Amino acid sequence: MATFFISDLHLGSNKAEIQSQALEFLSQEAPHGETLYILGDLFDYWIGDDAPTTEGLAITQALRRLSEAGLNLYFIPGNRDFLVGRAFAQASGCRILQDPTLIDLYGVSTLLTHGDMLCTDDVAYQKARARLRRPLFLRTYLALPKSWRCAIARHLRRRSQTHTQQQPLAIMDVNQAAVEAALQTHGAKRLIHGHTHRPAVHHFSVDGHPKQRIVLGDWDRGKSILTCTGEGFYFLDPQISEPHFNHHLPA
């Protein structure tokens, strides 16, 4: 049986093709596995469990069917959908995980994260991230009328897009020192994350010990799915010229 990893689908009102691909994956491919990890930004925005979009309801129902069929579902919120909460978890059958979370993936200690917390070179983003997650802000925001929350979400998205366009590409990527520190802190051999939309498999060493970083892709160009088994893994992503890999697990 396989374990699947996906992230950064950014499902929303203008993502009909991606929505179709997501539903196809959840109904036809995911049932052949045992576990599915969603590492954030499943939705382009999420203004609260009390205000799901039409797309959000369809995906929630598809996840629920997988859960009822026996699949283990886990969700790490991203920067676009960090407001998913208990009601979403109950409706979808997903277990919400802390970011980051350490798991044992077929004998390999693996650290899972959405990835944005590792982009430490983007100081302005990290400050905004911290502000938006303050309990007082969250309580105040979720108490607002839905129409106000939608307007605020659209405004924040526009600001984020403008900020991204103005930043050098290097600043938008993860910081290698932050990656190594996270692996060392949690005693992990492998890191799997999304957020940067730069799908790849990186091999490096820390203090002489082999490490591996797998970056999940976004779905704007097609499905991006990491499939792991006890024998290894393969990575399907349209941005990678050779989509199928059989990398050995770190020793």
C-alpha positions in Angstrom: 0.0 0.0 0.0 1.1 3.5 -0.8 1.3 6.9 1.0 0.5 9.9 -1.1 1.6 13.5 -0.6 0.1 16.6 -2.3 0.0 20.3 -1.8 -0.7 23.7 -3.4 -3.7 22.9 -5.4 -5.1 26.4 -4.6 -8.6 25.3 -5.4 -10.9 28.3 -5.9 -13.5 29.9 -8.2 -11.2 30.0 -11.2 -9.7 26.5 -10.8 -12.3 24.3 -12.6 -9.7 22.2 -14.3 -7.6 21.7 -11.2 -10.8 20.9 -9.3 -11.6 18.2 -11.8 -8.1 16.7 -11.5 -8.3 16.8 -7.7 -11.7 15.0 -7.7 -10.3 12.5 -10.2 -7.3 11.8 -8.0 -9.4 11.4 -4.8 -11.9 9.1 -6.5 -9.6 7.0 -8.7 -6.0 7.0 -7.4 -6.1 7.7 -3.7 -8.3 4.7 -2.9 -5.4 2.5 -3.9 -3.3 3.8 -1.0 -3.5 3.7 2.8 -2.6 7.3 3.7 -2.9 10.7 2.2 -1.0 13.8 3.5 -2.1 17.2 2.3 0.6 19.7 3.0 -1.3 23.0 2.8 -2.8 25.4 0.3 -5.4 22.8 -0.8 -7.6 25.9 -1.1 -6.7 29.2 -2.6 -8.5 30.8 0.4 -10.5 29.6 3.4 -12.2 32.3 5.4 -13.6 29.9 8.1 -15.3 26.5 8.4 -18.6 28.3 8.5 -18.2 29.7 5.0 -16.9 26.9 2.7 -16.9 27.5 -1.1 -18.7 25.3 -3.5 -15.4 23.8 -4.5 -14.5 23.4 -0.9 -17.7 21.4 -0.2 -17.1 19.1 -3.1 -13.5 18.3 -2.0 -14.6 17.9 1.6 -17.2 15.4 0.6 -14.6 13.5 -1.6 -12.2 13.4 1.3 -15.0 12.1 3.6 -15.7 9.2 1.2 -12.0 8.3 1.4 -12.0 8.4 5.1 -15.1 6.2 5.4 -13.4 3.8 3.0 -10.6 3.4 5.5 -7.9 5.8 4.1 -5.9 7.8 6.7 -6.1 11.5 5.9 -3.8 14.2 7.3 -3.8 17.9 6.7 -1.2 20.6 7.5 -2.7 24.0 6.8 -0.8 26.3 4.4 -0.6 30.1 4.2 -3.8 30.2 2.1 -5.9 27.9 4.2 -4.6 28.2 7.8 -8.1 28.9 9.0 -9.3 25.3 8.5 -10.5 24.0 11.8 -12.3 21.4 13.8 -15.5 21.6 11.7 -13.6 21.0 8.5 -11.7 18.1 10.1 -14.9 16.5 11.3 -16.7 17.0 7.9 -13.7 15.7 5.8 -12.3 13.0 8.1 -8.9 14.7 8.0 -6.8 14.9 11.1 -5.2 18.4 11.3 -1.5 18.2 12.1 0.9 20.8 13.6 3.4 22.4 11.3 5.9 20.9 11.3 5.1 17.3 12.1 7.6 14.4 12.3 6.5 11.0 11.1 8.0 7.6 10.5 7.7 7.0 6.7 8.5 3.3 6.1 11.4 3.4 8.5 12.7 6.9 7.5 12.2 9.8 10.0 10.5 12.4 7.8 9.6 15.9 8.7 6.5 17.4 7.1 5.7 21.1 6.7 3.9 23.4 4.4 7.2 25.1 3.8 6.6 28.8 4.3 8.2 28.9 7.7 11.5 27.9 6.1 11.5 30.9 3.8 13.3 33.0 6.4 15.0 35.3 3.9 11.7 36.9 3.2 11.5 38.9 6.5 8.4 40.9 5.6 6.5 37.7 4.8 7.5 36.1 8.1 6.4 39.2 10.1 3.0 39.1 8.3 2.7 35.4 8.8 3.2 35.8 12.6 0.7 38.7 12.8 -2.1 36.8 10.9 -1.8 33.8 13.3 -2.1 35.7 16.5 -5.1 34.4 18.5 -6.6 37.9 18.9 -6.5 38.5 15.1 -8.0 35.0 14.4 -10.9 35.5 16.9 -11.6 39.0 15.6 -11.5 38.0 12.0 -13.7 34.9 12.4 -16.3 37.0 14.2 -16.7 39.3 11.2 -19.5 38.9 8.7 -18.7 36.5 5.8 -18.8 39.3 3.2 -16.2 41.3 5.2 -14.0 38.2 5.6 -14.1 37.6 1.8 -13.1 41.2 1.1 -10.2 41.0 3.5 -9.1 37.7 2.0 -9.1 39.2 -1.5 -7.2 42.2 -0.3 -4.6 40.1 1.4 -4.2 37.9 -1.7 -3.6 41.0 -3.9 -1.0 42.3 -1.5 0.7 38.9 -1.4 0.8 38.6 -5.2 2.3 42.1 -5.4 4.9 41.3 -2.8 5.8 38.1 -4.5 6.3 39.8 -7.9 8.6 42.4 -6.4 10.9 39.9 -4.6 14.0 38.2 -6.0 13.4 34.6 -6.7 16.1 33.5 -4.2 14.3 35.2 -1.3 11.1 33.4 -2.1 12.8 30.0 -1.7 13.6 28.1 1.5 16.7 29.0 3.4 19.1 26.1 3.5 20.3 26.9 7.0 16.6 26.8 8.2 16.1 23.5 6.5 19.2 22.0 8.1 18.2 23.4 11.5 14.7 21.9 11.3 16.0 18.5 10.3 18.5 18.6 13.2 16.0 19.8 15.8 13.5 17.0 14.9 16.1 14.3 14.2 14.8 13.8 10.7 16.5 12.3 7.7 14.0 13.6 5.2 12.0 16.8 4.7 8.8 17.0 2.5 7.2 20.3 1.9 5.3 22.5 -0.6 4.7 26.2 -0.8 7.6 27.3 -3.1 6.1 25.6 -6.3 9.6 24.4 -7.2 9.2 20.6 -7.4 12.5 18.7 -7.0 14.4 16.2 -5.0 17.5 17.5 -3.2 20.3 15.5 -1.6 22.8 16.9 0.8 24.5 16.1 4.1 24.5 17.6 7.6 27.5 16.8 9.8 28.3 13.9 7.4 24.8 12.4 7.6 22.8 12.1 4.3 19.6 14.1 4.1 16.9 14.5 1.5 14.5 17.3 0.8 11.5 16.7 -1.5 9.6 19.7 -2.7 6.0 19.1 -3.9 4.7 21.1 -6.9 1.6 23.2 -7.4 -1.1 21.9 -9.7 -1.4 24.8 -12.2 0.3 22.7 -14.9 -1.1 19.4 -13.9 -1.1 16.9 -11.1 1.9 16.9 -8.7 1.8 13.7 -6.6 4.5 12.0 -4.5 3.9 8.3 -3.9 5.9 6.5 -1.2 6.0 2.8 -0.4 8.4 0.6 1.6 10.4 0.1 -1.6 11.1 3.8 -2.3 9.1 6.5 -4.0 8.2 8.1 -7.3 7.3 11.7 -8.0 5.0 12.7 -10.8 5.0 16.4 -11.7 4.8 18.1 -15.1 7.6 20.4 -14.2 10.1 17.6 -13.9 11.4 16.2 -17.2 11.7 12.7 -15.9 8.6 12.3 -13.8 9.2 8.8 -12.4 11.9 8.4 -9.8 13.1 5.4 -7.9 15.4 7.1 -5.4 16.7 5.0 -2.6 15.8 6.1 0.9 18.5 7.8 3.0 20.6 5.3 4.9 
